[in-house]
Amino acid sequence: MASNQPAQCCTIGVKHEGEANGKLEMIGDIETYITHPSEKSDKGILIIPDVIGHKFRNAQLIADQFAANGYLTFIPDIFRGDAIPLNRPGDFDFKTWSSDKGVDKVDPIIEAVIKEMRTKYGIKKLGGVGYCFGGKSVIRFLRPGVIDVGYVAHPSFVAADEVKALKGPLSIAAAQTDAIFPTEKRRETEEILMTLDTPWQINLYSHVEHGFAVRADLTKPRIKWAKEQAFLQAVAWFDEDLKKDNAKL
């Protein structure tokens, strides 16, 4: 494994302030949060969320920020209405919850949304953002013409073979304290990436824990800085590989 399975830390965090600008719309039977840039764009971002899901305000605010940077941004409901509320009790049974959230259920949702983005919405270059649970899907779909460029923050559930099979640029934001993506898994991932013929980067942020890129306590300056830098890391990565005319996908 390149990262471990989700645990209680995947549901803990702080809800951020602000009003989301996008709307919930249906793509077939998939409820999806969609937020548009100020000008029409053929560059898109597909956010595959953590277990809190597509209605989590923090995730929607992040999507709005990607839109503000010129990307049509979608967050689909990959859990079919069964996302986990923030700060669930410690006895929550992840194993039972995740038993019907495997790739056989999630992959078709992602495939349908990507198809819609590339056809109805005219997206020519697509970036994938995966937080925690969503990191696995970004890596699984990271190949030209599907998800062209990937970014994941504190990923979970990722198998080493999935990392070995990716075919596009990948950026990773990692937390210093993370039982799901600990040092040994991060280094295993680095060793695999070094064997691949694709650009990659791993940024390690100190004094933060699993989930910081989405659910950080913004009242703590050092943690707030890390959360903001992780977002800027993603934007810089996408701008380099999706917006530049000489980007090699």
C-alpha positions in Angstrom: 0.0 0.0 0.0 1.1 3.6 -0.7 -1.3 4.8 1.9 -3.4 3.2 4.6 -7.2 2.9 5.0 -9.3 5.8 6.3 -9.7 6.1 10.1 -11.3 8.4 12.6 -9.0 11.3 11.7 -10.7 11.4 8.3 -13.8 12.8 9.9 -12.4 15.4 12.3 -11.9 19.0 11.5 -13.2 22.6 11.6 -16.0 24.0 9.4 -14.8 27.2 7.6 -16.6 30.5 7.3 -18.0 31.8 4.0 -20.8 31.4 1.5 -20.4 29.1 -1.5 -20.8 30.6 -4.9 -21.7 27.5 -6.9 -24.8 25.5 -7.3 -25.9 21.9 -6.9 -26.9 20.4 -10.2 -27.7 17.0 -11.6 -25.4 15.1 -14.0 -27.7 12.2 -14.7 -28.6 10.9 -11.2 -25.4 12.3 -9.7 -25.8 15.5 -7.6 -22.8 17.7 -8.3 -21.5 21.0 -7.0 -20.5 23.2 -10.0 -18.8 26.5 -9.8 -17.9 28.6 -12.8 -14.9 31.0 -13.4 -15.7 34.6 -14.4 -14.9 33.8 -18.0 -15.7 30.7 -20.0 -12.8 28.3 -19.9 -12.0 24.9 -21.5 -9.8 24.1 -18.4 -11.5 22.2 -15.6 -11.0 20.8 -12.1 -12.7 17.7 -10.8 -12.6 17.6 -7.0 -13.0 14.1 -5.6 -13.8 14.8 -2.0 -13.0 13.3 1.4 -15.6 11.3 3.3 -17.5 14.5 4.3 -18.6 14.7 0.7 -19.6 17.3 -1.9 -21.9 19.3 0.3 -19.2 20.1 2.9 -18.8 23.9 2.8 -15.0 23.7 3.2 -14.8 21.7 0.0 -17.2 24.0 -1.9 -15.2 27.1 -0.8 -12.0 25.4 -2.2 -13.9 24.7 -5.4 -14.8 28.4 -5.6 -11.2 29.3 -5.3 -10.2 27.1 -8.2 -13.0 28.8 -10.2 -11.5 32.1 -9.2 -8.3 30.9 -10.7 -10.0 30.2 -14.1 -11.1 26.6 -13.8 -14.6 25.3 -14.2 -14.8 23.1 -11.1 -17.0 20.1 -10.2 -17.5 18.1 -6.9 -19.7 15.0 -7.5 -21.5 13.1 -4.9 -19.4 10.0 -5.0 -21.2 8.6 -1.9 -24.7 8.7 -3.3 -26.1 10.7 -0.3 -24.2 8.7 2.3 -21.3 11.0 3.2 -20.1 11.2 6.8 -21.0 14.2 8.9 -18.1 16.2 10.2 -16.8 15.1 13.7 -18.6 11.8 13.9 -18.3 9.9 17.3 -15.2 7.9 17.9 -17.0 4.6 17.7 -18.1 5.2 14.1 -17.6 2.0 12.1 -15.5 2.9 9.0 -15.3 -0.7 7.8 -19.0 -1.1 7.6 -19.5 2.4 6.0 -16.8 1.8 3.4 -18.0 -1.7 2.5 -20.1 -0.4 -0.4 -17.8 2.6 -1.3 -15.4 0.6 -3.4 -14.1 1.4 -6.9 -17.0 -0.6 -8.4 -19.3 2.0 -7.0 -17.2 5.1 -7.3 -15.5 4.7 -10.6 -18.7 4.8 -12.7 -19.7 8.1 -11.0 -16.3 9.6 -11.9 -16.4 8.3 -15.4 -19.9 9.9 -16.0 -18.9 13.3 -14.6 -15.7 13.4 -16.6 -17.6 12.5 -19.8 -20.1 15.4 -19.0 -17.3 17.8 -18.4 -15.5 17.0 -21.6 -18.6 16.9 -23.8 -21.4 19.2 -22.5 -19.0 21.7 -20.9 -16.2 21.5 -23.5 -13.3 20.8 -21.1 -10.2 20.1 -23.1 -7.7 19.8 -20.2 -8.8 18.4 -16.9 -7.1 18.5 -13.5 -8.1 16.1 -10.7 -8.0 17.1 -7.0 -8.3 14.3 -4.4 -8.6 14.9 -0.7 -8.1 11.9 1.6 -10.6 9.3 0.3 -10.7 11.0 -3.1 -6.9 10.7 -3.6 -7.3 7.1 -4.7 -9.6 8.0 -7.5 -7.4 10.8 -8.8 -4.5 8.4 -9.0 -6.6 5.7 -10.6 -7.8 8.0 -13.4 -4.6 9.9 -13.9 -3.9 9.4 -17.6 -4.0 11.6 -20.7 -7.6 12.4 -21.9 -9.1 11.3 -18.6 -7.6 13.2 -15.7 -4.6 14.9 -17.4 -2.9 16.3 -14.2 -3.4 15.2 -10.6 -3.1 16.7 -7.2 -3.8 14.9 -3.9 -3.6 15.9 -0.3 -3.1 13.4 2.5 -4.4 10.5 0.4 -5.9 7.3 1.8 -6.8 3.9 0.4 -4.1 4.1 -2.4 -2.5 0.8 -3.4 1.1 0.8 -4.6 0.1 -0.8 -7.9 -2.2 2.2 -8.5 0.7 4.6 -8.1 2.8 2.5 -10.5 0.0 2.6 -13.1 -0.5 6.4 -13.2 0.3 8.2 -16.5 0.3 11.9 -15.7 1.9 14.6 -13.6 1.1 14.2 -9.9 1.5 16.6 -7.0 1.1 15.5 -3.4 0.6 17.6 -0.2 1.5 15.6 2.9 1.1 16.2 6.6 3.9 15.8 9.1 1.5 13.8 11.4 -0.6 11.4 9.4 -1.4 7.8 10.4 -3.0 7.3 7.0 -0.1 8.6 4.9 2.8 8.2 7.3 6.5 8.6 6.6 7.0 5.0 5.4 4.1 5.2 3.0 5.3 8.6 1.8 8.7 7.3 1.1 7.3 4.2 -0.6 5.3 6.5 -2.9 8.5 8.5 -3.6 10.4 5.4 -4.6 7.7 4.4 -7.0 7.4 7.8 -8.5 11.1 8.0 -9.1 10.7 4.9 -11.4 8.0 6.6 -13.6 8.5 8.8 -16.6 6.2 11.6 -15.4 6.6 14.8 -13.5 5.8 14.7 -9.7 6.3 16.5 -6.5 5.7 15.8 -2.8 5.5 18.8 -0.4 5.6 18.0 3.3 4.0 20.5 5.7 5.1 20.7 9.3 2.9 21.1 12.4 -0.2 19.8 10.6 -2.2 16.5 10.7 -4.2 14.4 8.2 -7.0 16.5 6.7 -5.3 19.8 7.0 -5.8 20.9 3.4 -9.6 20.8 3.9 -10.5 20.7 7.6 -7.7 22.8 9.2 -8.3 25.0 12.2 -7.8 28.4 10.6 -7.6 30.2 14.0 -4.1 28.7 14.3 -1.7 30.8 12.1 0.8 28.1 11.3 -1.9 25.6 10.3 -3.8 28.2 8.3 -0.6 29.0 6.4 -0.1 25.3 5.6 -3.6 25.0 4.3 -3.3 28.0 2.1 0.1 26.9 0.8 -1.3 23.5 -0.1 -4.0 25.1 -2.2 -1.4 27.4 -3.9 0.7 24.3 -4.5 -2.3 22.8 -6.4 -3.0 26.0 -8.4 0.7 26.3 -9.4 0.8 22.7 -10.5 -2.3 23.0 -12.7 -1.3 26.3 -14.1 2.0 24.8 -15.3 0.5 21.7 -16.9 -3.0 22.8 -17.9 -2.8 26.4 -19.0 0.6 26.7 -20.7 0.6 26.2 -24.4 3.8 24.1 -24.2 2.4 21.8 -21.5 3.1 18.2 -22.3 0.2 15.9 -21.4 
